[in-house]
């Protein structure tokens, strides 16, 4: 503790979270008074950031007033029942988190903390809010969810900088029009799981609102003024009592997600078919049919209709792919209107994905056949997940460097050739990286040092990407490592240094040897000492530990069937014999039928090629061809690839007949990758 306090006097920041504290140490309240003889008192700074989260603290002393320079105070997940009045004597406080406690009321003095910008008092036992909060005029983010609040004090109309408000899970019966009029800078409003019976008529004054969540209330109507929410991208109205929707909703040009599940809707208005939605949930309503105009919503990716008495549509259409249903609905339109539905562009989909990322913090541009990421998609710098899989992207955009909160980056099935180390270095929070199925060249020997916090890494199907001696030891936090189909002949020895590794996938390789590892391999091979031999007792104890590892890696319903086997080898052999699908004739037959019948149809060339390649990779795994002669093996491999070129070309749409004839007319049939590239080039030209 002394060491931490000493460091805090130098940095101005103290983190005492997760220490099972029952009380705040007195030294914390008098930080500078406790300067030791060995410290330079003139260099000591007052405490500015104090984290006491996840402890068992029951009381905060009034001595809190001594921390006058405090700007960030987090005492969430404790056992507080009250806040001291001294909280109002912290004039510099900007962020206060007291969530997940048992606080029953907030002191009026909190209104004196006039610098407060972020305040989280969610998951407490509050029944009302002090009117003095209206003096916190800088407040822009207020989270008070999961309490028992019935109303907001009207004085909070003074908080005109409010941008994010979360009151989910309370007992609100009304949203004040006065407050809505004052909070016209709101971008996010979550009032779900309350007792609201209506939406304020002046909701349209929230022109900056991006996300509105009112699900699980008692609301019976959406006011026509909703059309004023021109920035709205997400609107959640599920589990209410809506019987109709206003025609004015069709004016919400930025709306991408509309959730109307579990209401009493009998029809979907034709005017709302103008929306450029990507997700529309109409499940569990009273719809008997759908307007044909809905078919013109061509960027709609997910349409949910289950639980409706739809009489005019076949059940196979309702439960089938969204695009098939939209195509059917378009066929019911007059021919002039049907042609209007084909005007949706890739730019529309990209713009919608960018818009939705502002609130979801996730950007998905999967399968859009992109060769580069448009600069305009980076509307939010707080993105935590980016999915760029199934495209033809060759390099990461420099704008990604500004996404310092990024945790997950999915780059699977693209055209990356170089390891983007310089951009990775600017992503300090990256914990999941998927780079599988790219033509990645050799990663620099120090490449992994750019991503030291990784917990999940997938480099599968990048045969040339690993350096001769990959430095996996630079990834001390790694828990999952996928190196499928990497043409590996041996397991990289550096993997053995990964203490936290739980999943290692080396399937579809050509491993000729397995390292002894940490002395555990004998437990799976059954080559350990026999009972009575020296060292058997220690080995048997280790075997019990490995048995528990194997059981814990299975789902309970599977592990139960192996619970009474005597050794780790017995468990391993039984699981392999039961669940291994190698040489499974039924699966091989099923994949062959699927690939033989596959056609491009409405897929892009990239989507069609990716589908076939996925099926063929799975086929290669299940169908083992043992040939002792290397020349014979090479000849068989070339024959299989040529057949796959023919299958790929045979399933293409008629518009590629000319380029197909040109490819088949060559003296030397190109490789599968070359054939796909030629067809993609022709598609781009069109």
C-alpha positions as a printed Julia matrix, in Angstrom:
686×3 Matrix{Float64}:
   0.0     0.0     0.0
   2.82    2.41    0.9
   4.4     1.8    -2.49
   1.11    2.54   -4.29
   0.52    5.73   -2.3
   4.05    6.89   -3.0
   3.56    6.32   -6.73
   0.24    8.18   -6.56
   1.93   11.23   -5.05
   4.21   11.29   -8.08
   1.57   10.62  -10.76
  -1.63   12.02   -9.24
  -3.41    8.72   -9.98
  -4.28    5.92   -7.54
  -5.92    2.59   -8.44
  -7.0     0.42   -5.49
  -9.62   -1.65   -7.32
 -10.12   -5.37   -6.61
  -8.32   -5.35   -3.24
 -11.16   -6.51   -0.96
 -11.01   -3.19    0.9
 -13.68   -2.62    3.57
 -12.57    0.98    4.22
 -10.67    3.61    2.32
  -7.19    3.88    3.89
  -6.84    7.13    5.84
  -3.66    7.9     3.93
  -5.72    8.3     0.76
  -7.65   11.22    2.25
  -4.44   13.01    3.25
  -2.21   12.09    0.36
   0.21   15.01    0.54
   0.36   15.04    4.35
   1.89   11.59    4.22
   4.95   12.54    2.15
   7.88   10.47    3.45
  11.34   11.71    4.4
  12.79    9.98    1.35
  10.43   11.84   -1.03
  10.85   15.24   -2.62
   7.81   17.0    -1.22
   8.07   19.8    -3.74
   7.57   17.29   -6.58
   4.48   15.63   -5.04
   1.14   16.28   -6.77
  -2.37   16.16   -5.39
  -4.59   13.22   -6.23
  -6.51   13.76   -9.47
  -7.73   10.25  -10.29
  -8.97    7.76   -7.67
 -10.24    4.26   -8.55
 -11.77    2.23   -5.71
 -13.99   -0.07   -7.8
 -14.77   -3.71   -6.97
 -14.15   -3.66   -3.23
 -16.34   -4.03   -0.13
 -16.31   -0.38    0.95
 -19.39    0.6     2.99
 -18.59    4.21    3.92
 -16.81    7.2     2.41
 -15.63    9.72    4.98
 -16.32   13.43    4.82
 -12.53   13.75    4.6
 -13.11   13.27    0.88
 -13.22   17.08    0.75
  -9.43   17.07    1.18
  -9.04   15.81   -2.39
  -9.93   19.15   -3.92
  -8.08   18.45   -7.2
  -9.89   15.18   -7.88
 -11.23   15.0   -11.46
 -12.03   11.28  -11.76
 -13.6     9.25   -8.94
 -14.75    5.66   -9.43
 -16.2     3.81   -6.44
 -18.46    1.43   -8.38
 -19.2    -2.17   -7.32
 -18.95   -1.6    -3.58
 -21.41   -1.63   -0.64
 -22.15    2.06   -0.2
 -25.6     3.09    1.05
 -24.99    6.86    1.09
 -22.66    9.39   -0.47
 -21.02   11.95    1.81
 -22.06   15.57    1.42
 -18.35   16.3     0.86
 -18.87   15.09   -2.71
 -20.09   18.62   -3.43
 -16.78   20.07   -2.27
 -14.84   18.65   -5.19
 -14.91   21.59   -7.6
 -12.71   19.9   -10.22
 -14.65   16.61  -10.38
 -15.58   15.74  -13.96
 -16.29   12.01  -13.85
 -18.12   10.26  -11.01
 -19.03    6.55  -11.02
 -20.96    5.16   -8.04
 -22.78    2.41   -9.95
 -23.52   -1.04   -8.5
 -23.85   -0.01   -4.87
 -26.89    0.18   -2.55
 -27.25    3.97   -2.46
 -30.8     5.06   -1.56
 -30.49    8.8    -2.11
 -28.03   11.36   -3.44
 -27.08   14.36   -1.26
 -28.3    17.78   -2.37
 -24.69   18.93   -2.1
 -23.87   17.03   -5.28
 -25.18   20.03   -7.19
 -22.09   21.95   -6.05
 -19.88   19.67   -8.15
 -20.5    22.01  -11.06
 -17.66   20.67  -13.23
 -19.32   17.24  -13.47
 -19.44   15.96  -17.06
 -20.05   12.22  -16.61
 -22.15   10.75  -13.8
 -23.01    7.07  -13.44
 -25.29    6.12  -10.54
 -26.89    3.09  -12.19
 -27.79   -0.12  -10.37
 -28.51    1.41   -6.97
 -31.73    1.85   -4.94
 -32.54    5.46   -5.86
 -36.19    6.54   -5.85
 -35.66   10.19   -6.77
 -32.97   12.57   -7.91
 -32.02   15.81   -6.11
 -33.14   18.99   -7.86
 -29.66   20.4    -7.24
 -28.4    18.29  -10.18
 -29.75   21.14  -12.29
 -26.72   23.16  -11.2
 -24.4    20.67  -12.91
 -24.72   22.55  -16.17
 -21.71   20.78  -17.75
 -23.31   17.34  -17.39
 -23.34   15.6   -20.79
 -23.47   11.88  -19.93
 -25.87   10.7   -17.23
 -26.52    7.04  -16.49
 -29.15    6.26  -13.86
 -30.43    2.91  -15.14
 -31.83    0.12  -12.95
 -33.1     2.18  -10.03
 -36.67    3.02   -8.98
 -36.94    6.63  -10.17
 -40.42    7.85  -11.07
 -39.59   11.29  -12.49
 -36.83   13.79  -13.24
 -36.57   17.12  -11.41
 -37.57   19.94  -13.76
 -34.45   21.86  -12.67
 -32.43   19.44  -14.8
 -33.64   21.44  -17.79
 -30.57   23.57  -17.03
 -28.36   20.65  -18.1
 -28.57   21.79  -21.7
 -25.31   20.03  -22.69
 -26.81   16.59  -22.09
 -25.79   14.25  -24.92
 -26.21   10.72  -23.55
 -28.99    9.76  -21.13
 -29.64    6.22  -19.88
 -32.69    5.72  -17.61
 -33.4     2.09  -18.5
 -35.09   -0.06  -15.88
 -36.81    2.59  -13.72
 -40.46    3.49  -13.03
 -40.86    6.54  -15.24
 -44.42    7.13  -16.41
 -43.69   10.18  -18.55
 -40.83   11.96  -20.27
 -41.17   15.67  -19.59
 -41.62   17.84  -22.69
 -39.83   20.66  -20.85
 -36.74   18.5   -20.39
 -36.85   17.17  -23.95
 -36.99   20.75  -25.24
 -33.92   21.67  -23.18
 -31.91   18.54  -23.97
 -31.83   19.25  -27.69
 -28.19   18.11  -27.94
 -29.07   14.51  -27.07
 -27.48   11.87  -29.32
 -28.48    8.81  -27.28
 -31.6     8.28  -25.19
 -32.39    4.98  -23.5
 -35.67    4.92  -21.56
 -36.45    1.24  -22.06
 -38.04   -0.97  -19.4
 -40.09    1.79  -17.76
 -43.82    2.51  -17.48
 -44.09    5.08  -20.26
 -47.44    5.26  -22.05
 -46.48    7.9   -24.62
 -43.64    9.64  -26.4
 -43.45   13.44  -25.96
 -44.99   15.3   -28.91
 -41.87   17.45  -29.17
 -39.54   14.45  -29.63
 -38.82   15.86  -33.08
 -36.81   18.67  -31.5
 -34.01   16.14  -30.92
 -32.47   16.64  -34.33
 -29.08   15.25  -33.19
 -30.54   12.03  -31.77
 -28.83    8.94  -33.21
 -30.1     6.18  -30.94
 -33.56    6.03  -29.3
 -34.43    3.0   -27.19
 -37.96    2.84  -25.73
 -38.54   -0.91  -25.8
 -40.54   -2.67  -23.1
 -42.86    0.18  -22.11
 -46.6     0.73  -22.62
 -46.42    3.14  -25.55
 -49.4     2.99  -27.91
 -48.35    5.5   -30.59
 -45.36    7.17  -32.22
 -46.03   10.9   -32.74
 -45.76   12.28  -36.3
 -43.13   14.73  -34.99
 -40.65   11.82  -35.02
 -39.79   12.96  -38.54
 -37.8    15.8   -36.93
 -35.25   13.28  -35.61
 -33.35   13.49  -38.88
 -30.15   11.95  -37.51
 -31.83    8.88  -36.03
 -29.97    5.67  -36.96
 -31.39    3.2   -34.42
 -34.97    3.11  -33.1
 -36.05    0.39  -30.66
 -39.79    0.13  -29.93
 -40.16   -3.59  -29.25
 -42.53   -4.88  -26.54
 -44.93   -1.94  -26.5
 -48.58   -1.52  -27.54
 -48.25    0.03  -31.02
 -51.21   -0.6   -33.31
 -50.11    1.71  -36.14
 -47.08    3.64  -37.35
 -47.19    7.24  -38.62
 -46.48    7.79  -42.29
 -43.96   10.45  -41.25
 -41.52    7.74  -40.23
 -40.65    7.41  -43.89
 -38.77   10.71  -43.6
 -36.08    9.22  -41.3
 -33.49    8.96  -44.05
 -30.62    7.87  -41.78
 -32.52    5.12  -39.97
 -30.74    1.76  -40.26
 -32.23   -0.35  -37.45
 -35.94   -0.4   -36.64
 -37.12   -2.8   -33.91
 -40.9    -3.16  -33.66
 -41.16   -6.7   -32.3
 -43.94   -7.76  -29.92
 -46.44   -4.98  -30.63
 -49.96   -5.03  -32.08
 -49.23   -3.86  -35.63
 -51.73   -5.03  -38.23
 -49.95   -3.45  -41.18
 -46.63   -1.93  -42.16
 -47.18    1.47  -43.79
 -46.19    1.91  -47.41
 -44.57    5.25  -46.53
 -42.11    3.46  -44.2
 -40.9     1.39  -47.17
 -38.88    4.45  -48.19
 -36.52    3.8   -45.28
 -33.01    2.56  -46.04
 -32.99   -0.03  -43.28
 -30.48   -2.82  -42.78
 -32.44   -4.44  -39.92
 -36.23   -4.54  -39.52
 -37.8    -6.59  -36.74
 -41.56   -7.06  -37.14
 -41.79  -10.36  -35.28
 -44.67  -11.16  -32.94
 -47.19   -8.65  -34.28
 -50.57   -9.09  -36.0
 -49.49   -8.64  -39.61
 -51.57  -10.57  -42.13
 -49.58   -9.34  -45.13
 -46.75   -7.09  -46.32
 -46.85   -4.24  -48.83
 -45.06   -5.13  -52.09
 -43.2    -1.81  -51.76
 -41.18   -3.42  -48.96
 -39.32   -5.25  -51.72
 -37.71   -1.97  -52.74
 -35.71   -1.92  -49.47
 -32.83   -3.68  -51.21
 -30.17   -2.96  -48.58
 -32.26   -4.74  -45.96
 -30.1    -7.55  -44.58
 -32.34   -8.89  -41.83
 -36.14   -8.95  -41.84
 -37.73  -10.79  -38.9
 -41.37  -11.83  -39.31
 -41.92  -14.87  -37.09
 -45.02  -14.86  -34.89
 -47.3   -13.07  -37.39
 -50.49  -14.51  -38.95
 -49.18  -13.9   -42.48
 -51.7   -15.45  -44.85
 -50.53  -14.07  -48.18
 -46.96  -15.38  -47.98
 -45.63  -18.93  -48.05
 -43.99  -20.01  -44.81
 -40.81  -20.89  -46.74
 -40.53  -17.24  -47.82
 -41.16  -15.92  -44.31
 -38.54  -18.12  -42.7
 -36.12  -18.11  -45.63
 -33.43  -15.63  -46.73
 -34.41  -11.97  -46.57
 -33.28  -11.3   -50.14
 -35.53  -14.05  -51.5
 -38.56  -12.53  -49.77
 -37.7    -9.05  -51.04
 -37.33  -10.41  -54.57
 -40.77  -11.99  -54.33
 -42.32   -8.75  -53.05
 -40.72   -6.82  -55.92
 -42.29   -9.25  -58.36
 -45.69   -8.11  -57.08
 -44.97   -4.5   -58.01
 -45.88   -2.84  -61.28
 -42.92   -3.11  -63.66
 -42.16    0.63  -63.44
 -41.8     0.45  -59.67
 -39.83   -2.79  -59.76
 -37.06   -1.08  -61.71
 -36.82    1.62  -59.05
 -35.74   -1.0   -56.51
 -32.43   -1.67  -58.26
 -30.92    1.75  -57.55
 -29.42    0.89  -54.16
 -25.63    1.1   -54.36
 -22.73   -0.23  -52.38
 -22.24    3.33  -51.14
 -25.66    3.15  -49.47
 -24.63    0.04  -47.53
 -21.3     1.58  -46.53
 -22.94    4.82  -45.4
 -25.43    2.89  -43.27
 -22.71    0.75  -41.68
 -20.77    3.89  -40.85
 -23.83    5.52  -39.32
 -24.65    2.52  -37.16
 -21.07    2.34  -35.88
 -21.51    5.63  -34.01
 -23.69    4.01  -31.36
 -22.87    0.3   -31.68
 -19.1     0.95  -31.64
 -18.83   -1.79  -34.27
 -18.12   -1.3   -37.98
 -19.0    -4.18  -40.32
 -18.15   -4.0   -44.02
 -18.1    -7.76  -44.49
 -18.53   -9.18  -47.98
 -18.9    -5.92  -49.91
 -16.21   -6.75  -52.49
 -14.16   -3.73  -51.44
 -10.63   -3.21  -52.71
 -10.06   -0.35  -50.25
 -11.82    1.02  -47.18
 -13.52    4.36  -47.91
 -12.23    7.2   -45.69
 -15.79    8.35  -44.98
 -16.62    5.31  -42.8
 -14.6     6.49  -39.81
 -17.32    8.61  -38.18
 -16.57    7.3   -34.7
 -13.15    7.18  -33.06
 -14.48    4.94  -30.27
 -14.98    1.81  -32.38
 -14.14   -1.43  -30.54
 -14.69   -3.91  -33.41
 -14.01   -3.7   -37.15
 -15.0    -6.5   -39.54
 -13.57   -6.17  -43.06
 -13.7    -9.87  -43.92
 -14.56  -11.32  -47.34
 -13.33   -8.4   -49.44
 -10.31   -7.76  -51.66
  -8.54   -5.22  -49.46
  -4.75   -5.13  -49.79
  -3.78   -2.63  -47.1
  -5.26   -1.04  -44.0
  -6.31    2.63  -44.16
  -4.28    5.1   -42.11
  -7.53    6.29  -40.48
  -7.61    3.02  -38.53
  -4.65    4.3   -36.5
  -6.95    6.78  -34.73
  -9.21    3.97  -33.42
  -7.21    3.55  -30.23
 -10.11    1.78  -28.47
 -10.18   -1.01  -31.06
 -10.25   -4.49  -29.5
 -11.24   -6.79  -32.37
 -10.04   -6.6   -35.98
 -11.32   -9.16  -38.5
  -9.45   -9.17  -41.84
 -10.21  -12.74  -42.97
 -10.36  -13.6   -46.69
  -8.85  -10.5   -48.2
  -5.71   -9.77  -50.23
  -3.31   -8.6   -47.54
   0.28   -9.37  -48.48
   2.22   -7.27  -45.97
   2.05   -7.38  -42.16
   0.64   -3.9   -41.23
   2.87   -3.5   -38.18
   2.97    0.3   -38.19
  -0.83    0.52  -37.84
  -0.96   -2.31  -35.3
   1.43   -0.33  -33.07
  -1.16    2.44  -32.79
  -3.84    0.02  -31.51
  -2.8    -0.57  -27.87
  -6.07   -2.32  -26.89
  -6.16   -4.87  -29.72
  -6.89   -8.31  -28.22
  -8.34  -10.22  -31.2
  -6.79  -10.31  -34.7
  -8.05  -12.54  -37.52
  -5.9   -12.54  -40.66
  -6.77  -15.99  -41.97
  -7.04  -16.75  -45.7
  -4.86  -13.95  -47.06
  -1.83  -14.15  -49.38
   0.25  -12.86  -46.48
   4.0   -12.8   -47.02
   6.45  -13.59  -44.25
   5.78  -11.65  -41.05
   8.88   -9.74  -39.84
  10.72  -11.54  -37.04
   9.74   -8.76  -34.62
   6.23   -8.35  -36.09
   4.37   -9.73  -33.08
   5.85   -7.02  -30.86
   3.38   -4.59  -32.46
   0.43   -6.46  -30.88
   1.62   -7.44  -27.36
  -1.9    -7.56  -25.81
  -3.36  -10.12  -28.26
  -5.46  -12.88  -26.74
  -6.74  -14.36  -30.03
  -4.69  -14.69  -33.23
  -5.77  -16.47  -36.42
  -3.22  -16.79  -39.23
  -4.73  -19.89  -40.85
  -4.34  -20.48  -44.59
  -1.33  -18.16  -44.87
   1.25  -20.74  -45.81
   4.22  -18.39  -46.19
   3.48  -15.98  -43.35
   5.42  -17.4   -40.39
   9.12  -16.5   -40.07
  11.57  -19.37  -39.51
  11.54  -18.77  -35.78
   8.29  -16.93  -34.97
   8.52  -14.97  -31.72
   5.24  -16.07  -30.16
   6.82  -15.27  -26.79
   6.12  -11.61  -27.65
   2.43  -12.45  -27.09
   2.34  -13.36  -23.38
  -1.45  -12.91  -23.1
  -2.31  -15.18  -26.04
  -5.13  -17.61  -25.23
  -6.18  -18.83  -28.69
  -3.88  -19.47  -31.65
  -5.14  -20.77  -35.0
  -2.57  -22.01  -37.53
  -4.72  -24.24  -39.75
  -3.48  -25.21  -43.22
  -0.12  -23.47  -42.9
   1.97  -26.27  -44.49
   3.73  -26.67  -41.14
   6.05  -29.66  -40.75
   6.76  -29.01  -37.1
   5.22  -27.09  -34.23
   7.01  -23.74  -33.67
   8.93  -24.28  -30.44
   8.25  -20.76  -29.2
   4.59  -21.69  -28.72
   5.62  -23.66  -25.65
   6.41  -20.41  -23.82
   2.76  -19.27  -23.95
   1.56  -19.86  -20.39
  -2.03  -18.65  -21.01
  -2.66  -20.59  -24.23
  -5.94  -22.55  -24.05
  -6.64  -23.32  -27.73
  -4.01  -24.29  -30.3
  -5.37  -25.31  -33.72
  -2.78  -26.94  -35.99
  -5.21  -28.93  -38.11
  -4.74  -29.51  -41.87
  -0.95  -29.31  -41.68
   1.79  -31.84  -42.45
   3.27  -32.2   -39.0
   6.09  -34.75  -38.92
   6.93  -34.31  -35.25
   5.38  -32.9   -32.12
   7.57  -31.21  -29.48
   7.85  -32.81  -26.08
   6.41  -29.59  -24.76
   6.13  -29.34  -21.02
   6.42  -33.07  -20.4
   2.69  -33.61  -20.88
   2.62  -35.4   -24.25
   3.23  -38.82  -22.69
  -0.19  -38.55  -21.07
  -1.9   -38.56  -24.48
   0.44  -41.15  -26.03
   0.32  -43.51  -23.06
   4.12  -43.65  -22.82
   4.46  -42.61  -19.19
   5.88  -44.73  -16.36
   4.0   -47.83  -15.27
   2.43  -48.26  -11.86
   5.18  -49.14   -9.41
   7.9   -47.41  -11.44
   9.86  -44.51   -9.99
   8.1   -41.24  -10.73
   4.73  -42.89  -11.4
   3.08  -41.15   -8.46
   4.01  -37.66   -9.71
   3.09  -38.63  -13.29
  -0.29  -39.98  -12.12
  -1.0   -36.7   -10.31
  -0.24  -34.79  -13.52
  -2.48  -37.16  -15.46
  -5.39  -36.28  -13.16
  -4.75  -32.59  -13.85
  -4.75  -33.16  -17.63
  -7.96  -35.17  -17.34
  -9.58  -32.12  -15.73
  -8.23  -29.92  -18.56
  -9.86  -32.19  -21.12
 -13.17  -32.31  -19.24
 -13.22  -28.52  -18.85
 -12.59  -28.03  -22.57
 -15.84  -29.9   -23.37
 -19.45  -28.87  -22.99
 -21.06  -30.53  -19.93
 -23.29  -32.86  -21.97
 -20.18  -34.21  -23.76
 -17.8   -34.33  -20.79
 -20.32  -36.36  -18.78
 -19.82  -39.32  -21.15
 -16.05  -39.35  -20.48
 -16.17  -38.67  -16.75
 -15.42  -42.24  -15.62
 -12.55  -43.05  -17.98
  -9.36  -43.83  -16.01
  -6.65  -41.86  -17.84
  -6.11  -38.8   -20.02
  -5.17  -41.09  -22.94
  -8.45  -42.98  -22.56
 -10.39  -39.7   -22.71
  -8.36  -38.47  -25.69
  -8.78  -41.69  -27.68
 -12.5   -41.95  -26.91
 -13.16  -38.32  -27.92
 -11.17  -38.77  -31.13
 -12.95  -41.97  -32.01
 -16.38  -40.49  -31.3
 -16.1   -37.0   -32.8
 -13.36  -37.06  -35.42
 -14.93  -36.6   -38.85
 -11.84  -37.44  -40.9
 -12.75  -39.96  -43.63
 -16.47  -39.47  -42.86
 -18.0   -40.69  -46.15
 -21.4   -39.13  -45.49
 -19.89  -35.69  -44.93
 -17.64  -36.01  -47.98
 -20.67  -36.99  -50.1
 -22.69  -34.05  -48.73
 -19.93  -31.55  -49.59
 -19.47  -33.01  -53.08
 -23.21  -32.68  -53.76
 -23.21  -29.1   -52.46
 -20.25  -27.98  -54.58
 -21.5   -29.74  -57.72
 -24.88  -27.99  -57.47
 -23.53  -24.53  -56.57
 -24.24  -21.6   -58.89
 -23.22  -17.96  -58.65
 -26.8   -16.65  -58.79
 -27.12  -13.36  -56.9
 -23.67  -13.67  -55.29
 -20.74  -11.52  -56.31
 -17.79  -13.37  -57.81
 -15.9   -12.99  -54.53
 -18.78  -14.41  -52.48
 -19.24  -17.3   -54.91
 -15.52  -18.12  -54.97
 -15.24  -17.88  -51.18
 -18.17  -20.28  -50.76
 -16.56  -22.88  -53.03
 -13.12  -22.51  -51.43
 -14.59  -22.98  -47.95
 -16.31  -26.16  -49.09
 -13.15  -27.47  -50.75
 -11.02  -26.74  -47.69
 -13.48  -28.71  -45.58
 -13.42  -31.51  -48.16
  -9.61  -31.67  -48.05
  -9.8   -32.06  -44.3
 -12.27  -34.95  -44.34
 -10.95  -36.72  -47.45
  -7.46  -38.07  -46.73
  -5.48  -39.23  -49.79
  -2.4   -41.25  -48.8
   0.24  -41.41  -51.54
   3.79  -42.52  -50.8
   5.21  -41.21  -54.1
   5.75  -37.42  -53.98
   5.47  -37.11  -57.77
   2.15  -38.95  -57.68
   0.95  -36.69  -54.9
   1.83  -33.61  -56.95
   0.04  -34.97  -60.01
  -3.11  -35.73  -58.01
  -3.03  -32.26  -56.47
  -2.82  -30.63  -59.92
  -5.66  -32.81  -61.2
  -7.9   -31.87  -58.25
  -7.16  -28.16  -58.73
  -7.96  -28.35  -62.45
 -11.31  -29.99  -61.67
 -12.04  -27.16  -59.23
 -11.29  -24.57  -61.91
 -13.84  -26.32  -64.14
 -16.42  -26.42  -61.29
 -15.87  -22.73  -60.56
 -16.27  -21.71  -64.19
 -19.31  -23.96  -64.69
 -21.28  -22.22  -61.93
 -20.72  -18.66  -63.17
 -23.58  -16.57  -64.5
 -24.08  -16.38  -68.31
 -22.65  -12.83  -68.45
 -19.17  -14.37  -68.01
 -19.49  -16.75  -70.97
 -16.94  -14.87  -73.1
 -14.18  -14.73  -70.47
 -14.96  -18.36  -69.56
 -14.38  -19.45  -73.17
 -11.1   -17.48  -73.25
  -9.85  -19.2   -70.09
 -10.78  -22.67  -71.33
  -9.12  -21.92  -74.68
  -5.69  -21.39  -73.11
  -3.02  -24.03  -73.73
  -2.34  -24.16  -70.0
  -5.38  -23.97  -67.73
  -4.64  -21.28  -65.09
  -4.6   -22.04  -61.39
  -7.77  -21.59  -59.37
  -6.5   -18.3   -57.87
  -5.63  -16.98  -61.34
  -9.04  -17.98  -62.73
 -10.85  -16.23  -59.88
  -8.71  -13.11  -60.39
  -9.53  -13.02  -64.11
 -13.27  -13.31  -63.49
 -13.15  -10.67  -60.72
 -11.33   -8.32  -63.06
 -14.05   -8.81  -65.67
 -16.72   -8.18  -63.02
 -15.04   -4.92  -61.97
 -14.79   -3.79  -65.59
 -18.56   -4.2   -65.95
